[in-house]
């Protein structure tokens, strides 16, 4: 039985001798992978394109911001413009008005930033 134990231990010893080489190769590839990922992280992030609004949309946004208590009740003809402002995340839709049955709208923080900045002059 002692002979069987020695053969198993010799096999384990042989496996141990070959594994450090594999471990060294694996660690070398890990190091090169971390260097590549570090260079990718250093690249600057792109900012989102500024939101462009038509004259009517900017007027509506100002009208919403000037309303009493920050709640604007929409009329019938403004639904498409309100929808487009909402998709651009410049306004938020609130609860329905119980009397009229239409939604109330408020200006979001992004919309407030857009109101405070003057519109850019068109080039040529």
C-alpha positions as CSV (number, residue, x, y, z in Angstrom):
1,X,0.0,0.0,0.0
2,X,2.9,2.4,0.6
3,X,3.8,1.9,-3.0
4,X,0.4,3.2,-4.1
5,X,0.6,6.3,-2.0
6,X,4.0,7.2,-3.4
7,X,2.8,6.9,-7.0
8,X,-0.1,9.2,-6.3
9,X,2.1,11.7,-4.6
10,X,4.6,11.6,-7.4
11,X,1.8,12.3,-9.9
12,X,0.7,15.2,-7.8
13,X,4.2,16.5,-7.7
14,X,4.4,16.3,-11.5
15,X,1.1,18.2,-11.8
16,X,2.4,20.9,-9.4
17,X,5.5,21.4,-11.4
18,X,3.6,22.0,-14.7
19,X,0.9,24.2,-13.1
20,X,3.2,27.2,-12.3
21,X,4.0,27.6,-15.9
22,X,0.3,27.7,-16.8
23,X,-0.4,30.1,-14.0
24,X,2.4,32.4,-15.2
25,X,0.9,32.5,-18.7
26,X,-2.5,33.1,-17.3
27,X,-1.4,36.0,-15.1
28,X,0.5,37.6,-18.0
29,X,-2.7,37.6,-20.1
30,X,-4.7,39.0,-17.2
31,X,-2.2,41.9,-16.9
32,X,-2.3,42.7,-20.5
33,X,-6.1,42.6,-20.4
34,X,-6.2,45.0,-17.5
35,X,-3.8,47.4,-19.3
36,X,-6.1,47.5,-22.3
37,X,-9.2,48.1,-20.2
38,X,-7.5,50.9,-18.3
39,X,-6.8,52.7,-21.5
40,X,-10.4,52.4,-22.6
41,X,-11.7,53.9,-19.3
42,X,-9.5,57.0,-19.7
43,X,-11.2,58.1,-22.9
44,X,-13.6,61.1,-22.4
45,X,-17.3,60.6,-22.5
46,X,-19.4,62.2,-25.2
47,X,-22.1,64.7,-24.1
48,X,-25.6,64.5,-25.4
49,X,-26.6,66.8,-28.2
50,X,-28.4,69.9,-27.2
51,X,-32.2,69.9,-27.6
52,X,-33.4,72.0,-30.5
53,X,-36.9,73.5,-30.2
54,X,-39.1,75.3,-32.7
55,X,-40.4,78.8,-31.8
56,X,-43.8,77.5,-30.8
57,X,-42.3,74.8,-28.6
58,X,-40.1,77.3,-26.8
59,X,-43.1,79.7,-26.3
60,X,-45.1,76.8,-24.9
61,X,-42.3,75.8,-22.5
62,X,-42.1,79.4,-21.2
63,X,-45.9,79.5,-20.8
64,X,-45.8,76.3,-18.8
65,X,-43.0,77.6,-16.5
66,X,-44.9,80.9,-15.9
67,X,-48.2,79.2,-14.8
68,X,-49.5,79.7,-11.2
69,X,-48.4,77.0,-8.8
70,X,-46.3,75.4,-11.5
71,X,-49.2,73.4,-13.0
72,X,-50.3,74.0,-16.6
73,X,-53.6,72.7,-17.8
74,X,-53.3,71.9,-21.5
75,X,-55.7,73.0,-24.2
76,X,-57.0,70.9,-27.1
77,X,-54.5,72.0,-29.8
78,X,-51.4,71.7,-27.8
79,X,-51.3,67.9,-27.3
80,X,-48.7,67.1,-30.0
81,X,-46.3,69.8,-28.8
82,X,-46.7,68.8,-25.2
83,X,-46.0,65.2,-26.2
84,X,-42.8,66.2,-28.1
85,X,-41.6,68.2,-25.1
86,X,-42.3,65.3,-22.9
87,X,-40.3,62.9,-25.0
88,X,-37.4,65.4,-24.9
89,X,-37.8,65.3,-21.1
90,X,-38.3,69.0,-20.8
91,X,-41.7,68.7,-19.1
92,X,-43.4,66.2,-16.8
93,X,-47.0,65.1,-17.0
94,X,-48.8,65.2,-13.7
95,X,-52.2,64.0,-12.5
96,X,-55.5,64.7,-14.4
97,X,-57.4,67.8,-13.6
98,X,-60.8,66.6,-12.1
99,X,-62.8,69.5,-13.5
100,X,-61.6,69.6,-17.1
101,X,-60.3,66.0,-17.4
102,X,-57.0,67.1,-19.0
103,X,-53.5,66.5,-17.6
104,X,-51.4,69.0,-15.7
105,X,-47.8,69.7,-16.8
106,X,-44.7,71.0,-15.0
107,X,-41.3,72.0,-16.3
108,X,-38.5,69.6,-15.4
109,X,-35.0,70.6,-14.4
110,X,-33.7,70.1,-17.9
111,X,-36.5,72.3,-19.1
112,X,-35.6,75.0,-16.6
113,X,-32.0,75.0,-17.9
114,X,-33.3,75.3,-21.4
115,X,-35.4,78.3,-20.5
116,X,-32.6,80.1,-18.8
117,X,-30.2,79.8,-21.7
118,X,-30.8,82.1,-24.7
119,X,-31.6,80.5,-28.0
120,X,-28.6,80.1,-30.3
121,X,-28.5,82.3,-33.4
122,X,-28.8,80.3,-36.6
123,X,-25.7,80.3,-38.7
124,X,-26.0,81.7,-42.3
